[in-house]
C-alpha cells in the first residue's frame, strides 16, 4: 500500500514539474554553466500539492535513515522544509527542521542556521530543489562542518547529473534525487 501511494505521488509530481517547471530553452544556471533546459522547481514546491507530493516522496526516500534534523539552503529548500515539518508532525515525529542562509545575519543573534538549535555531533539530511554542480549543497556542508554537524545524505527533486553527485561523494555525502534531468528531456 505504502509503495503504491509513493508511486502515485511520484507520477503526479513528475507531471507537475514537466508541465509547470520544465523549460526547454538556453539559460545560464546559478553554477555559471549554460544549459539547453531549465527547471524552476519553485513553481511546483510553492503550490500546496507540489509541496505535499515532494515532501511525501522525500520522507519515504529517507525513512530508513537515522537523523536528527532535515533542512537545506535558502531559497530552494524553503518551501520543502515547511512541508517536511508538517508531514513529520502528522506522522507523530516532530523532528527539527532548519534553513541555511547564504551568510550569517548581520544583526540579532547573527545566525546562519535558522530553526531549532542543532547540537554539535548531530546528524542531518540536506534537501534542495535542483542539483547541478552541487554548489548550494557544498555551501551548506561547509556551514554544517563549521558547526560540528554531520551530513551524509543530500536529497533533491531533480539531479541534472552534471557533477553534483560526484562532488558530494568527495565530501562524504551521497546525493539522492526523485528525478534526473534526463527523465524530463526524454519525454
SEVEXGU-284739 format. One record per atom (N, C-alpha, C): residue in one letter; residue number from 1; x negated, y, z negated. Coordinates in nm, 3 decimals, padded with zeros to 5 digits. Atoms other than C-alpha are relative to their C-alpha. Layout:
<recs>
REC  aa    i     east    north       up
REC   a  NUM        X        Y        Z
...
</recs>
This chain:
<recs>
REC  aa    i     east    north       up
REC   x    1  -00.083  -00.120   00.000
REC   x    1   00.000   00.000   00.000
REC   x    1  -00.087   00.126   00.000
REC   x    2   00.089  -00.116   00.013
REC   x    2  -00.276   00.244  -00.103
REC   x    2  -00.070   00.029   00.132
REC   x    3   00.072  -00.020  -00.126
REC   x    3  -00.473   00.188   00.221
REC   x    3   00.093   00.053   00.108
REC   x    4  -00.096  -00.046  -00.100
REC   x    4  -00.160   00.243   00.432
REC   x    4   00.027   00.149  -00.018
REC   x    5  -00.024  -00.142   00.028
REC   x    5  -00.093   00.578   00.262
REC   x    5  -00.118   00.083   00.047
REC   x    6   00.121  -00.074  -00.040
REC   x    6  -00.452   00.690   00.319
REC   x    6  -00.017  -00.002   00.152
REC   x    7   00.008   00.008  -00.147
REC   x    7  -00.449   00.567   00.680
REC   x    7   00.096   00.098   00.066
REC   x    8  -00.099  -00.093  -00.054
REC   x    8  -00.132   00.765   00.749
REC   x    8  -00.044   00.145  -00.023
REC   x    9   00.050  -00.135   00.030
REC   x    9  -00.281   01.072   00.578
REC   x    9  -00.112   00.038   00.096
REC   x   10   00.112  -00.025  -00.091
REC   x   10  -00.593   01.040   00.794
REC   x   10   00.051   00.031   00.141
REC   x   11  -00.057  -00.024  -00.134
REC   x   11  -00.385   01.019   01.115
REC   x   11   00.063   00.139   00.007
REC   x   12  -00.064  -00.132   00.002
REC   x   12  -00.181   01.327   01.017
REC   x   12  -00.104   00.111  -00.003
REC   x   13   00.104  -00.103   00.011
REC   x   13  -00.492   01.522   00.919
REC   x   13  -00.075   00.015   00.132
REC   x   14   00.069  -00.006  -00.128
REC   x   14  -00.666   01.433   01.246
REC   x   14   00.080   00.085   00.099
REC   x   15  -00.085  -00.077  -00.093
REC   x   15  -00.371   01.569   01.446
REC   x   15   00.004   00.148  -00.037
REC   x   16  -00.002  -00.140   00.043
REC   x   16  -00.359   01.886   01.236
REC   x   16  -00.129   00.071   00.040
REC   x   17   00.129  -00.062  -00.036
REC   x   17  -00.731   01.953   01.288
REC   x   17  -00.007   00.017   00.150
REC   x   18   00.007  -00.005  -00.147
REC   x   18  -00.709   01.873   01.659
REC   x   18   00.088   00.113   00.056
REC   x   19  -00.094  -00.098  -00.053
REC   x   19  -00.405   02.097   01.714
REC   x   19  -00.024   00.142  -00.051
REC   x   20   00.009  -00.134   00.060
REC   x   20  -00.481   02.388   01.478
REC   x   20  -00.141   00.054  -00.017
REC   x   21   00.133  -00.046   00.041
REC   x   21  -00.855   02.399   01.420
REC   x   21  -00.112  -00.034   00.097
REC   x   22   00.103   00.042  -00.095
REC   x   22  -01.042   02.249   01.717
REC   x   22   00.006   00.089   00.124
REC   x   23   00.006  -00.091  -00.114
REC   x   23  -01.156   02.492   01.985
REC   x   23  -00.116  -00.042   00.091
REC   x   24   00.103   00.038  -00.096
REC   x   24  -01.345   02.384   02.296
REC   x   24  -00.044   00.127   00.072
REC   x   25   00.055  -00.123  -00.056
REC   x   25  -01.548   02.696   02.369
REC   x   25  -00.141   00.019  -00.054
REC   x   26   00.136  -00.028   00.046
REC   x   26  -01.904   02.818   02.341
REC   x   26   00.006   00.097  -00.118
REC   x   27  -00.001  -00.082   00.121
REC   x   27  -01.977   02.965   02.000
REC   x   27  -00.133  -00.017  -00.072
REC   x   28   00.119   00.010   00.085
REC   x   28  -02.269   03.040   01.768
REC   x   28   00.047  -00.039  -00.140
REC   x   29  -00.037   00.049   00.132
REC   x   29  -02.239   02.843   01.444
REC   x   29  -00.079   00.072  -00.109
REC   x   30   00.071  -00.065   00.111
REC   x   30  -02.349   02.962   01.099
REC   x   30  -00.145  -00.048  -00.009
REC   x   31   00.136   00.052  -00.001
REC   x   31  -02.658   02.744   01.147
REC   x   31  -00.087   00.074   00.101
REC   x   32   00.072  -00.070  -00.105
REC   x   32  -02.753   02.969   01.440
REC   x   32   00.000  -00.078   00.131
REC   x   33  -00.006   00.083  -00.120
REC   x   33  -02.702   02.684   01.687
REC   x   33   00.118   00.040   00.088
REC   x   34  -00.111  -00.020  -00.093
REC   x   34  -02.492   02.730   02.000
REC   x   34   00.070  -00.133   00.018
REC   x   35  -00.079   00.122  -00.015
REC   x   35  -02.212   02.479   02.040
REC   x   35   00.107   00.019   00.107
REC   x   36  -00.108  -00.001  -00.099
REC   x   36  -01.956   02.387   02.303
REC   x   36   00.137  -00.012  -00.066
REC   x   37  -00.128   00.008   00.070
REC   x   37  -01.689   02.347   02.035
REC   x   37  -00.014   00.054  -00.142
REC   x   38  -00.005  -00.058   00.134
REC   x   38  -01.584   02.494   01.703
REC   x   38   00.117  -00.062  -00.074
REC   x   39  -00.108   00.049   00.084
REC   x   39  -01.381   02.354   01.418
REC   x   39   00.016   00.097  -00.117
REC   x   40  -00.031  -00.094   00.108
REC   x   40  -01.223   02.614   01.190
REC   x   40   00.094  -00.071  -00.097
REC   x   41  -00.079   00.086   00.090
REC   x   41  -01.108   02.372   00.919
REC   x   41   00.085   00.079  -00.098
REC   x   42  -00.082  -00.080   00.092
REC   x   42  -00.976   02.655   00.700
REC   x   42   00.141   00.021   00.056
REC   x   43  -00.133  -00.012  -00.061
REC   x   43  -00.687   02.681   00.949
REC   x   43   00.089  -00.116  -00.041
REC   x   44  -00.074   00.116   00.049
REC   x   44  -00.586   02.342   00.809
REC   x   44   00.001  -00.003  -00.153
REC   x   45   00.009   00.012   00.147
REC   x   45  -00.709   02.347   00.448
REC   x   45   00.071   00.112  -00.073
REC   x   46  -00.075  -00.109   00.063
REC   x   46  -00.533   02.676   00.381
REC   x   46   00.151  -00.014   00.024
REC   x   47  -00.143   00.033  -00.004
REC   x   47  -00.197   02.511   00.455
REC   x   47   00.024  -00.101  -00.111
REC   x   48  -00.028   00.093   00.110
REC   x   48  -00.025   02.314   00.181
REC   x   48  -00.015  -00.145   00.045
REC   x   49   00.012   00.138  -00.045
REC   x   49  -00.003   01.997   00.389
REC   x   49  -00.145  -00.037   00.028
REC   x   50   00.140   00.028  -00.031
REC   x   50  -00.360   02.021   00.514
REC   x   50  -00.086  -00.015  -00.124
REC   x   51   00.075   00.010   00.125
REC   x   51  -00.499   02.083   00.165
REC   x   51   00.032  -00.132  -00.070
REC   x   52  -00.040   00.125   00.065
REC   x   52  -00.298   01.791   00.026
REC   x   52  -00.063  -00.121   00.069
REC   x   53   00.052   00.115  -00.074
REC   x   53  -00.398   01.547   00.302
REC   x   53  -00.150  -00.014  -00.017
REC   x   54   00.145   00.003   00.014
REC   x   54  -00.765   01.641   00.282
REC   x   54  -00.040  -00.047  -00.138
REC   x   55   00.034   00.038   00.137
REC   x   55  -00.779   01.614  -00.096
REC   x   55   00.035  -00.146  -00.027
REC   x   56  -00.044   00.139   00.020
REC   x   56  -00.587   01.284  -00.092
REC   x   56  -00.102  -00.096   00.058
REC   x   57   00.097   00.087  -00.067
REC   x   57  -00.831   01.128   00.154
REC   x   57  -00.135   00.006  -00.071
REC   x   58   00.131  -00.014   00.067
REC   x   58  -01.141   01.269  -00.018
REC   x   58  -00.003  -00.074  -00.134
REC   x   59  -00.002   00.071   00.128
REC   x   59  -01.037   01.137  -00.358
REC   x   59  -00.001  -00.150   00.019
REC   x   60   00.005   00.143  -00.029
REC   x   60  -00.979   00.796  -00.206
REC   x   60  -00.142  -00.043   00.039
REC   x   61   00.135   00.032  -00.045
REC   x   61  -01.326   00.806  -00.047
REC   x   61  -00.099  -00.013  -00.116
REC   x   62   00.094   00.003   00.113
REC   x   62  -01.493   00.860  -00.386
REC   x   62   00.059  -00.068  -00.124
REC   x   63  -00.069   00.059   00.115
REC   x   63  -01.258   00.656  -00.606
REC   x   63  -00.087  -00.096  -00.081
REC   x   64   00.088   00.094   00.071
REC   x   64  -01.534   00.408  -00.698
REC   x   64  -00.122   00.070  -00.061
REC   x   65   00.116  -00.074   00.050
REC   x   65  -01.786   00.681  -00.783
REC   x   65   00.022   00.047  -00.143
REC   x   66  -00.003  -00.052   00.136
REC   x   66  -01.869   00.789  -01.135
REC   x   66  -00.058   00.142   00.004
REC   x   67   00.047  -00.139  -00.006
REC   x   67  -01.890   01.169  -01.151
REC   x   67   00.073   00.083  -00.105
REC   x   68  -00.054  -00.086   00.105
REC   x   68  -01.827   01.448  -01.400
REC   x   68   00.082   00.117   00.055
REC   x   69  -00.069  -00.115  -00.058
REC   x   69  -01.705   01.721  -01.164
REC   x   69  -00.011  -00.009   00.152
REC   x   70   00.002  -00.006  -00.146
REC   x   70  -01.627   01.789  -00.799
REC   x   70   00.016   00.146   00.041
REC   x   71  -00.004  -00.139  -00.041
REC   x   71  -01.689   02.118  -00.624
REC   x   71  -00.080   00.022   00.126
REC   x   72   00.075  -00.027  -00.121
REC   x   72  -01.865   02.293  -00.342
REC   x   72  -00.021   00.147   00.023
REC   x   73   00.035  -00.138  -00.033
REC   x   73  -01.984   02.607  -00.173
REC   x   73   00.120   00.082   00.045
REC   x   74  -00.102  -00.091  -00.049
REC   x   74  -01.759   02.905  -00.125
REC   x   74  -00.037   00.034   00.144
REC   x   75  -00.140  -00.018  -00.018
REC   x   75  -01.579   02.962   00.123
REC   x   75   00.065  -00.129   00.050
REC   x   76  -00.057   00.121  -00.059
REC   x   76  -01.534   02.628   00.297
REC   x   76   00.064  -00.093  -00.100
REC   x   77  -00.052   00.094   00.100
REC   x   77  -01.474   02.433  -00.023
REC   x   77   00.115   00.058  -00.083
REC   x   78  -00.097  -00.063   00.091
REC   x   78  -01.245   02.684  -00.197
REC   x   78   00.139  -00.064   00.003
REC   x   79  -00.134   00.059   00.003
REC   x   79  -00.906   02.552  -00.081
REC   x   79  -00.002  -00.148  -00.037
REC   x   80   00.011   00.141   00.034
REC   x   80  -01.026   02.194  -00.120
REC   x   80  -00.008  -00.021  -00.150
REC   x   81   00.019   00.014   00.144
REC   x   81  -01.127   02.245  -00.482
REC   x   81   00.133   00.011  -00.073
REC   x   82  -00.131  -00.014   00.064
REC   x   82  -00.781   02.366  -00.580
REC   x   82   00.086  -00.124   00.021
REC   x   83  -00.081   00.118  -00.031
REC   x   83  -00.611   02.074  -00.405
REC   x   83  -00.053  -00.124  -00.072
REC   x   84   00.059   00.114   00.070
REC   x   84  -00.855   01.821  -00.550
REC   x   84   00.034   00.004  -00.149
REC   x   85  -00.032  -00.015   00.142
REC   x   85  -00.797   01.958  -00.900
REC   x   85   00.144  -00.037  -00.031
REC   x   86  -00.142   00.030   00.022
REC   x   86  -00.418   01.934  -00.868
REC   x   86   00.024  -00.150   00.012
REC   x   87  -00.022   00.144  -00.017
REC   x   87  -00.428   01.576  -00.737
REC   x   87  -00.063  -00.080  -00.113
REC   x   88   00.063   00.068   00.113
REC   x   88  -00.671   01.471  -01.010
REC   x   88   00.089   00.013  -00.124
REC   x   89  -00.088  -00.021   00.114
REC   x   89  -00.437   01.621  -01.269
REC   x   89   00.124  -00.088   00.010
REC   x   90  -00.119   00.083  -00.020
REC   x   90  -00.134   01.445  -01.120
REC   x   90  -00.030  -00.148  -00.026
REC   x   91   00.039   00.139   00.023
REC   x   91  -00.327   01.117  -01.143
REC   x   91  -00.041  -00.025  -00.145
REC   x   92   00.036   00.015   00.140
REC   x   92  -00.396   01.183  -01.512
REC   x   92  -00.148   00.011  -00.028
REC   x   93   00.144  -00.016   00.015
REC   x   93  -00.763   01.265  -01.461
REC   x   93  -00.035   00.147   00.017
REC   x   94   00.028  -00.144  -00.007
REC   x   94  -00.841   01.625  -01.546
REC   x   94  -00.149   00.029   00.009
REC   x   95   00.142  -00.027  -00.019
REC   x   95  -01.199   01.623  -01.420
REC   x   95  -00.023   00.144   00.039
REC   x   96   00.037  -00.138  -00.030
REC   x   96  -01.377   01.952  -01.380
REC   x   96  -00.016   00.023   00.149
REC   x   97   00.028  -00.044  -00.136
REC   x   97  -01.391   02.142  -01.053
REC   x   97  -00.083   00.128  -00.009
REC   x   98   00.086  -00.119   00.000
REC   x   98  -01.631   02.420  -00.956
REC   x   98  -00.021   00.050   00.142
REC   x   99   00.035  -00.063  -00.127
REC   x   99  -01.728   02.659  -00.680
REC   x   99  -00.138   00.064  -00.017
REC   x  100   00.135  -00.058   00.003
REC   x  100  -02.084   02.765  -00.598
REC   x  100  -00.001   00.125   00.087
REC   x  101   00.013  -00.127  -00.073
REC   x  101  -02.133   03.129  -00.500
REC   x  101  -00.129  -00.001   00.083
REC   x  102   00.122  -00.013  -00.080
REC   x  102  -02.385   03.223  -00.233
REC   x  102  -00.114   00.059  -00.083
REC   x  103   00.098  -00.054   00.094
REC   x  103  -02.561   03.425  -00.500
REC   x  103   00.071   00.034  -00.130
REC   x  104  -00.058  -00.028   00.132
REC   x  104  -02.509   03.493  -00.868
REC   x  104   00.065   00.138   00.000
REC   x  105  -00.065  -00.131   00.014
REC   x  105  -02.270   03.773  -00.957
REC   x  105  -00.098   00.098  -00.063
REC   x  106   00.086  -00.103   00.056
REC   x  106  -02.440   04.099  -01.042
REC   x  106   00.056   00.061  -00.127
REC   x  107  -00.064  -00.056   00.118
REC   x  107  -02.207   04.166  -01.334
REC   x  107   00.058  -00.115  -00.084
REC   x  108  -00.060   00.102   00.086
REC   x  108  -02.027   03.982  -01.614
REC   x  108  -00.105  -00.098  -00.049
REC   x  109   00.093   00.103   00.046
REC   x  109  -02.195   03.654  -01.701
REC   x  109  -00.103  -00.038   00.106
REC   x  110   00.097   00.018  -00.109
REC   x  110  -02.384   03.661  -01.370
REC   x  110  -00.015  -00.146   00.041
REC   x  111   00.000   00.142  -00.033
REC   x  111  -02.286   03.303  -01.289
REC   x  111  -00.004  -00.023   00.150
REC   x  112  -00.003   00.042  -00.140
REC   x  112  -02.347   03.129  -00.962
REC   x  112   00.091  -00.122   00.017
REC   x  113  -00.093   00.112  -00.001
REC   x  113  -02.143   02.819  -01.052
REC   x  113   00.123   00.043  -00.078
REC   x  114  -00.124  -00.044   00.063
REC   x  114  -01.783   02.917  -01.123
REC   x  114   00.088  -00.119  -00.034
REC   x  115  -00.087   00.107   00.046
REC   x  115  -01.537   02.699  -01.313
REC   x  115  -00.041  -00.038  -00.141
REC   x  116   00.039   00.048   00.132
REC   x  116  -01.579   02.493  -01.626
REC   x  116  -00.151  -00.019  -00.006
REC   x  117   00.144   00.021   00.014
REC   x  117  -01.932   02.475  -01.761
REC   x  117  -00.032  -00.147   00.023
REC   x  118   00.045   00.136  -00.028
REC   x  118  -02.107   02.167  -01.629
REC   x  118  -00.133  -00.018  -00.072
REC   x  119   00.123   00.015   00.078
REC   x  119  -02.371   02.038  -01.870
REC   x  119  -00.118  -00.055   00.081
REC   x  120   00.121   00.059  -00.060
REC   x  120  -02.729   01.956  -01.774
REC   x  120   00.013  -00.151  -00.005
REC   x  121  -00.005   00.145  -00.007
REC   x  121  -02.757   01.595  -01.667
REC   x  121   00.130  -00.055   00.057
REC   x  122  -00.127   00.045  -00.057
REC   x  122  -02.402   01.582  -01.530
REC   x  122  -00.020  -00.044   00.145
REC   x  123   00.000   00.047  -00.138
REC   x  123  -02.332   01.408  -01.201
REC   x  123   00.124   00.057   00.069
REC   x  124  -00.111  -00.063  -00.071
REC   x  124  -02.117   01.588  -00.944
REC   x  124   00.005  -00.047   00.146
REC   x  125  -00.018   00.022  -00.143
REC   x  125  -01.981   01.544  -00.593
REC   x  125   00.022   00.136   00.063
REC   x  126  -00.017  -00.124  -00.075
REC   x  126  -02.010   01.828  -00.343
REC   x  126   00.093  -00.023   00.118
REC   x  127  -00.088   00.006  -00.117
REC   x  127  -01.740   01.895  -00.082
REC   x  127  -00.013   00.129   00.080
REC   x  128  -00.004  -00.117  -00.088
REC   x  128  -01.725   02.130   00.215
REC   x  128   00.088  -00.037   00.118
REC   x  129  -00.088   00.029  -00.111
REC   x  129  -01.518   02.162   00.527
REC   x  129  -00.072  -00.066   00.117
REC   x  130   00.072   00.051  -00.117
REC   x  130  -01.764   02.109   00.815
REC   x  130  -00.149   00.001  -00.028
REC   x  131   00.146   00.007   00.015
REC   x  131  -02.128   01.996   00.813
REC   x  131  -00.065  -00.006   00.137
REC   x  132   00.077   00.001  -00.125
REC   x  132  -02.368   02.074   01.095
REC   x  132  -00.144  -00.037  -00.035
REC   x  133   00.138   00.026   00.042
REC   x  133  -02.724   02.108   00.967
REC   x  133  -00.008  -00.033  -00.149
REC   x  134  -00.001   00.024   00.144
REC   x  134  -02.624   02.079   00.601
REC   x  134  -00.043   00.120  -00.081
REC   x  135   00.050  -00.121   00.065
REC   x  135  -02.730   02.436   00.519
REC   x  135   00.078   00.036  -00.128
REC   x  136  -00.080  -00.035   00.119
REC   x  136  -02.440   02.507   00.277
REC   x  136  -00.016  -00.104  -00.110
REC   x  137   00.023   00.105   00.099
REC   x  137  -02.483   02.170   00.107
REC   x  137  -00.138   00.015  -00.064
REC   x  138   00.136  -00.016   00.054
REC   x  138  -02.859   02.230   00.071
REC   x  138  -00.007   00.115  -00.099
REC   x  139  -00.003  -00.113   00.092
REC   x  139  -02.799   02.568  -00.087
REC   x  139   00.065  -00.041  -00.131
REC   x  140  -00.070   00.047   00.120
REC   x  140  -02.554   02.407  -00.329
REC   x  140  -00.087  -00.095  -00.080
REC   x  141   00.091   00.093   00.069
REC   x  141  -02.803   02.130  -00.410
REC   x  141  -00.109   00.077  -00.074
REC   x  142   00.102  -00.082   00.066
REC   x  142  -03.065   02.396  -00.488
REC   x  142   00.055   00.060  -00.130
REC   x  143  -00.062  -00.061   00.118
REC   x  143  -02.827   02.571  -00.728
REC   x  143   00.023  -00.105  -00.109
REC   x  144  -00.022   00.108   00.096
REC   x  144  -02.732   02.242  -00.893
REC   x  144  -00.131  -00.044  -00.064
REC   x  145   00.132   00.039   00.052
REC   x  145  -03.100   02.143  -00.928
REC   x  145  -00.050   00.100  -00.104
REC   x  146   00.044  -00.105   00.092
REC   x  146  -03.178   02.478  -01.094
REC   x  146   00.072  -00.009  -00.135
REC   x  147  -00.080   00.011   00.122
REC   x  147  -02.906   02.399  -01.349
REC   x  147  -00.003  -00.141  -00.060
REC   x  148   00.015   00.134   00.055
REC   x  148  -03.014   02.038  -01.412
REC   x  148   00.118  -00.091   00.025
REC   x  149  -00.119   00.077  -00.034
REC   x  149  -02.706   01.893  -01.242
REC   x  149  -00.033  -00.087   00.122
REC   x  150   00.033   00.096  -00.105
REC   x  150  -02.730   01.584  -01.019
REC   x  150   00.115  -00.018   00.098
REC   x  151  -00.099   00.028  -00.104
REC   x  151  -02.552   01.526  -00.690
REC   x  151  -00.057  -00.105   00.094
REC   x  152   00.043   00.108  -00.091
REC   x  152  -02.583   01.202  -00.494
REC   x  152   00.093  -00.016   00.120
REC   x  153  -00.097   00.014  -00.108
REC   x  153  -02.275   01.238  -00.271
REC   x  153   00.053   00.136   00.043
REC   x  154  -00.059  -00.119  -00.061
REC   x  154  -02.168   01.516  -00.036
REC   x  154   00.109  -00.050   00.095
REC   x  155  -00.118   00.045  -00.073
REC   x  155  -01.832   01.493   00.136
REC   x  155   00.056   00.117   00.081
REC   x  156  -00.057  -00.106  -00.083
REC   x  156  -01.686   01.690   00.426
REC   x  156   00.114  -00.054   00.086
REC   x  157  -00.108   00.039  -00.090
REC   x  157  -01.389   01.687   00.659
REC   x  157  -00.060  -00.049   00.131
REC   x  158   00.061   00.034  -00.129
REC   x  158  -01.599   01.686   00.977
REC   x  158  -00.152   00.011  -00.008
REC   x  159   00.145  -00.002  -00.018
REC   x  159  -01.963   01.591   01.023
REC   x  159  -00.025   00.013   00.149
REC   x  160   00.030  -00.023  -00.141
REC   x  160  -02.077   01.738   01.352
REC   x  160  -00.114  -00.089   00.048
REC   x  161   00.111   00.092  -00.029
REC   x  161  -02.367   01.487   01.336
REC   x  161  -00.114   00.071   00.072
REC   x  162   00.111  -00.077  -00.056
REC   x  162  -02.631   01.749   01.406
REC   x  162  -00.109   00.021  -00.104
REC   x  163   00.112  -00.003   00.093
REC   x  163  -02.872   01.672   01.125
REC   x  163   00.034   00.007  -00.147
REC   x  164  -00.035  -00.013   00.141
REC   x  164  -02.680   01.724   00.801
REC   x  164  -00.023  -00.129  -00.077
REC   x  165   00.016   00.127   00.069
REC   x  165  -02.676   01.355   00.710
REC   x  165  -00.144  -00.033  -00.031
REC   x  166   00.142   00.029   00.018
REC   x  166  -03.049   01.314   00.758
REC   x  166  -00.064   00.097  -00.100
REC   x  167   00.056  -00.102   00.090
REC   x  167  -03.133   01.640   00.581
REC   x  167   00.040  -00.028  -00.145
REC   x  168  -00.046   00.030   00.136
REC   x  168  -02.920   01.547   00.280
REC   x  168  -00.064  -00.127  -00.053
REC   x  169   00.066   00.124   00.041
REC   x  169  -03.068   01.196   00.272
REC   x  169  -00.142   00.029  -00.049
REC   x  170   00.135  -00.039   00.044
REC   x  170  -03.413   01.358   00.245
REC   x  170   00.003   00.060  -00.140
REC   x  171  -00.016  -00.059   00.134
REC   x  171  -03.281   01.531  -00.069
REC   x  171   00.060  -00.100  -00.100
REC   x  172  -00.052   00.102   00.091
REC   x  172  -03.148   01.205  -00.215
REC   x  172   00.152  -00.004  -00.011
REC   x  173  -00.147   00.000   00.001
REC   x  173  -02.779   01.264  -00.132
REC   x  173   00.050  -00.060   00.131
REC   x  174  -00.060   00.054  -00.122
REC   x  174  -02.559   01.081   00.113
REC   x  174   00.115   00.089   00.042
REC   x  175  -00.109  -00.079  -00.055
REC   x  175  -02.310   01.251   00.341
REC   x  175   00.110  -00.095   00.047
REC   x  176  -00.118   00.072  -00.045
REC   x  176  -01.962   01.106   00.381
REC   x  176   00.090   00.101   00.069
REC   x  177  -00.093  -00.091  -00.068
REC   x  177  -01.710   01.253   00.623
REC   x  177   00.128  -00.075   00.034
REC   x  178  -00.127   00.057  -00.043
REC   x  178  -01.347   01.197   00.706
REC   x  178  -00.004  -00.027   00.150
REC   x  179   00.009   00.010  -00.145
REC   x  179  -01.415   01.255   01.076
REC   x  179  -00.140   00.042   00.045
REC   x  180   00.120  -00.053  -00.065
REC   x  180  -01.704   01.319   01.313
REC   x  180   00.044   00.092   00.113
REC   x  181  -00.031  -00.089  -00.112
REC   x  181  -01.717   01.588   01.578
REC   x  181   00.033  -00.077   00.126
REC   x  182  -00.022   00.081  -00.120
REC   x  182  -01.730   01.318   01.845
REC   x  182   00.143  -00.050   00.011
REC   x  183  -00.140   00.048  -00.002
REC   x  183  -01.385   01.194   01.742
REC   x  183   00.091   00.104   00.066
REC   x  184  -00.083  -00.105  -00.058
REC   x  184  -01.240   01.531   01.846
REC   x  184  -00.037   00.024   00.146
REC   x  185   00.043  -00.018  -00.138
REC   x  185  -01.447   01.559   02.163
REC   x  185   00.050  -00.112   00.091
REC   x  186  -00.037   00.117  -00.079
REC   x  186  -01.341   01.212   02.275
REC   x  186   00.152  -00.021   00.012
REC   x  187  -00.145   00.017  -00.012
REC   x  187  -00.964   01.272   02.254
REC   x  187   00.060   00.106   00.091
</recs>
